[in-house]
Amino acid sequence: MKRDLSHQIELKSKREIGLMRRAGIAVWQAHHIAAEMVRPGATTAEIDRAVTAHFERLGATPLFKNYPNTGRYKRPFPAACCMSVNEAVVHGIPNDRPLEEGDILSMDTGCRLNGWCGDAARTYAVGRLAPEVQELLDVTEGALDLAIELMHEKSRWSQIAVQMAEYVADHGFSTVECFVGHGIGRDMHEDPQVPNFPSRSLRGRGDFRLQPGLVIAIEPMVNMGSKKVKTLRDQWTQVTSDGRPSAHFEHTVAVTEEGPLVLTKAPTPAELAERAV
């Protein structure tokens, strides 16, 4: 493992990225389990229990469960998954309320497997969605796909952040600016911070080069209305200030000599044959 001293970013070796890929597949499997369960009448609590059981079978540690809270009540996060429904942006707590036709569920989860972390989020449609809500999901996922594609040709993250925000704005939506992506490795949150928009930090030392060994979690959060959010009384759930829907997509991505490698995507046939997880 090397260190980029200009930003205290730990660059991972090819072997270490391979180990992170195993954690990434475990997270992909968690989302696959959730995708099969999301339907009207299902609850976020039962989906969280299924994901928790999946991580337990693998001997993986959920990254979110018991994560410390710096808020007023200091309550650690109680679940393996953040389950954010409709106007909830991030950090929603699973509960027993049945999902309803037309809801959207943003599930964010991660695990540590053999000492290395994976982290991914996806917004799921519960049944059929109103066209404008489906567009919100498509644009948010599109912003993530755009960022990964641009990693083939750009040299610094700031160049990508600008285009992500422009893409979202061009479709009439707003990028959440109070939460950002992050570096990831042995810990879930490492340097650097990874904004999805042109921020003041990216005009200074906060910008970083896209160089082999860099591993980051890219996670655009996009609102249908205002970009502003507020915290609920549970001191975890973040909701849109205007009550309109929000979507969230995330992948853990490594920069390699061959280009960006999505570590939380579906396993290839070769990886399945090798029983990577």
Secondary structure in CASP SS format (residue, H / E / C, confidence):
PFRMAT SS
TARGET T0000
AUTHOR 0000-0000-0000
METHOD secondary structure of the structure
MODEL  1
M C 1.00
K E 1.00
R E 1.00
D E 1.00
L C 1.00
S C 1.00
H C 1.00
Q C 1.00
I E 1.00
E E 1.00
L E 1.00
K C 1.00
S C 1.00
K H 1.00
R H 1.00
E H 1.00
I H 1.00
G H 1.00
L H 1.00
M H 1.00
R H 1.00
R H 1.00
A H 1.00
G H 1.00
I H 1.00
A H 1.00
V H 1.00
W H 1.00
Q H 1.00
A H 1.00
H H 1.00
H H 1.00
I H 1.00
A H 1.00
A H 1.00
E H 1.00
M H 1.00
V C 1.00
R C 1.00
P C 1.00
G C 1.00
A C 1.00
T E 1.00
T H 1.00
A H 1.00
E H 1.00
I H 1.00
D H 1.00
R H 1.00
A H 1.00
V H 1.00
T H 1.00
A H 1.00
H H 1.00
F H 1.00
E H 1.00
R H 1.00
L H 1.00
G C 1.00
A C 1.00
T E 1.00
P E 1.00
L C 1.00
F C 1.00
K C 1.00
N C 1.00
Y C 1.00
P C 1.00
N C 1.00
T C 1.00
G C 1.00
R C 1.00
Y C 1.00
K C 1.00
R C 1.00
P C 1.00
F C 1.00
P C 1.00
A C 1.00
A C 1.00
C E 1.00
C E 1.00
M E 1.00
S E 1.00
V E 1.00
N C 1.00
E C 1.00
A E 1.00
V E 1.00
V E 1.00
H C 1.00
G C 1.00
I C 1.00
P C 1.00
N C 1.00
D C 1.00
R C 1.00
P E 1.00
L C 1.00
E C 1.00
E C 1.00
G C 1.00
D C 1.00
I E 1.00
L E 1.00
S E 1.00
M E 1.00
D E 1.00
T E 1.00
G E 1.00
C E 1.00
R E 1.00
L E 1.00
N C 1.00
G C 1.00
W E 1.00
C E 1.00
G E 1.00
D E 1.00
A E 1.00
A E 1.00
R E 1.00
T E 1.00
Y E 1.00
A E 1.00
V C 1.00
G C 1.00
R C 1.00
L C 1.00
A C 1.00
P H 1.00
E H 1.00
V H 1.00
Q H 1.00
E H 1.00
L H 1.00
L H 1.00
D H 1.00
V H 1.00
T H 1.00
E H 1.00
G H 1.00
A H 1.00
L H 1.00
D H 1.00
L H 1.00
A H 1.00
I H 1.00
E H 1.00
L H 1.00
M C 1.00
H C 1.00
E C 1.00
K C 1.00
S C 1.00
R E 1.00
W H 1.00
S H 1.00
Q H 1.00
I H 1.00
A H 1.00
V H 1.00
Q H 1.00
M H 1.00
A H 1.00
E H 1.00
Y H 1.00
V H 1.00
A H 1.00
D H 1.00
H C 1.00
G C 1.00
F C 1.00
S E 1.00
T E 1.00
V C 1.00
E C 1.00
C C 1.00
F C 1.00
V C 1.00
G E 1.00
H E 1.00
G E 1.00
I C 1.00
G C 1.00
R C 1.00
D C 1.00
M C 1.00
H C 1.00
E E 1.00
D E 1.00
P E 1.00
Q E 1.00
V E 1.00
P C 1.00
N C 1.00
F C 1.00
P C 1.00
S C 1.00
R H 1.00
S H 1.00
L H 1.00
R H 1.00
G C 1.00
R C 1.00
G C 1.00
D C 1.00
F C 1.00
R E 1.00
L C 1.00
Q C 1.00
P C 1.00
G C 1.00
L C 1.00
V E 1.00
I E 1.00
A E 1.00
I E 1.00
E C 1.00
P C 1.00
M E 1.00
V E 1.00
N E 1.00
M C 1.00
G C 1.00
S C 1.00
K C 1.00
K C 1.00
V E 1.00
K E 1.00
T E 1.00
L C 1.00
R C 1.00
D C 1.00
Q C 1.00
W C 1.00
T C 1.00
Q E 1.00
V E 1.00
T E 1.00
S C 1.00
D C 1.00
G C 1.00
R C 1.00
P C 1.00
S E 1.00
A E 1.00
H E 1.00
F C 1.00
E E 1.00
H E 1.00
T E 1.00
V E 1.00
A E 1.00
V E 1.00
T E 1.00
E C 1.00
E C 1.00
G E 1.00
P E 1.00
L E 1.00
V E 1.00
L C 1.00
T C 1.00
K C 1.00
A C 1.00
P C 1.00
T C 1.00
P H 1.00
A H 1.00
E H 1.00
L H 1.00
A H 1.00
E C 1.00
R C 1.00
A C 1.00
V C 1.00
END
